[in-house]
Amino acid sequence: MRIFVTGGAGFIGSALVRYLIRETNHEVLNFDKLTYAGTLSTVEEVASSDRYRFVQGDICDARAVRTAIAGFRPDVITHLAAESHVDRSIDGPGAFIQTNVVGTYTMLAEAYAYWLELPQNAKPSFRFHHISTDEVYGSLGDTGLFSEDTPYDPRSPYSASKAGSDHLVSAWGHTYGLPVLITNCSNNYGPYHFPEKLIPLMIAKALNDEPLPVYGAGDQVRDWLYVEDHVRALQAVFEHGVPGRTYNVGGHNEKQNIEVVRTVCTILDRLLPRPDGRPYADQITSVADRPGHDKRYAIDAQRIGDELGWTPVETFETGIDRTVRWYLENEHWWRPLVATNAADRRGLAR
């Protein structure tokens, strides 16, 4: 098939691009604006493939989207392009509304126009697959899991913008008959994660002998999903999922943030001990919590397991070890990004 990937130079998008070129026979078009969090170095290893092509473009630019779709003639559009950092959404929500809501509308409008012109025998197999987040469901208490039927209750500008985009996708399916799919995933981690997110940020700061900032007591709980497990789930959904269906994707790995940071420190202690012999955990520092910080997310991924046969391969223990090793072996990739994107604390709502 021909797979049109928006945001294919970002973290999850690039993992999907690399996986599809490496493990399947699909053709891939990577459509990416190349913002601060998107770099073509993430797909360098597959860029020479004759089944890969790249177009630089903005999902809010209808003409650019239309031209790229017409030139590639996709069987599937996987829509991953998004602003995704909660702290940045607190400081500058407008960019999140523009990219995540207006951009998704633009993608839907152009996908629908393209789908209408497809031959009748090609229409049923086309898919518009929208990739979203578990944050649209709000915050859980100490028990329970998010299912596909959990009511939406977004708490941050980021999650509100993603909830809005989810509803637009669903509406285009119900109103216009566009064959749409939605997946809502838990926290991803793994190689090529932009170093403003928790795990790569902790690795970078630990190696730079800087304080490791943990919000509040660090007792917020997240379900951690290794990114290569996630992209296998995406493939299962756009190849075999039922149009109009939503599938939650989770790693079955609930951890408190402080546990995650301590685990990173322990692995670094083993793989690259500090010259002075002190444990990296000595660098952990509590800082003021994020405004409106959701307490707990946890995914019920039974539907995708029962219907599509997907299950995660990596445990948190195996995935985090692989991740830390990758960052130690690829400092040439992340150190320039840290140097050019250094900033004071974001997301203080003031």
DAQUI-V163598 format. One line per field, one symbol per residue. ss: DSSP state (2 for helix, 1 for strand, 0 for the rest). phi: phi as a letter, one per 30 degrees, with the letter a starting at -180 (. if undefined). burial: b if it has 9 or more other C-alpha atoms within 8 Angstrom, else e. A space follows every 50 residues. Layout:
ss->???
phi->???
burial->???
This chain:
ss->01111100002222222222222000111111000000022222220000 01111100000222222222220001111000000222222022222222 22222222222222222002222000111111122220000000010000 00000022222222222222222222000111111011100000000222 22222220000111100000111111222222222222220000011110 00011122222222222222200000000222211110000000010010 02222222000000022222222222222022222222220000000000
phi->.ccccdidcdddedddeeddddcbcdcbcccbdidecbbdddcedcdddd cbbbbdacddcedddddddddchddbccccdadbceeddddbdedddddd cdddedddddddddddcdeedcedcdbccccbbddddjbcddbjbdcdcd ddadcbeddddddededddddddddciddcbbbccdddakdidedcdedd dddddddchcecdcdhdicdcbccbddddddddddedddbddeiccbdbb chbdbdeddddddeddddeddbededidddddddbdbeddeidddabacc cddddddcidbdcddddddddddddddddbdddcdddddcbdadecichb
burial->ebbbbbbbbbbbbbbbbbbbbeeeebbbbbbbbbeeebbeebbeebeeee bbbebebbbbbbebbbebbeebebbbbbbbbebeebbbbbbebebbbbbb bbbbbbbbebbbebbeeeeeeebeebbbbbbbbbbbbbbbeeeebbbeee eeebbbbbbbbbbbbbebbbbbbbeeebbbbbbbbbebbbeebbbebebb bbbbbbeeeebbbbbbebbbbbbbbbbbbbbbbbebbbeebeebbbbbbb bbbbbbbbebbbebbbbbbeeebbeeeebbeebbebeeebeeebbbbbbb bebbbeebebebebbbeebbbbbbebbeeeeeebbebbeeeeeeebbbee
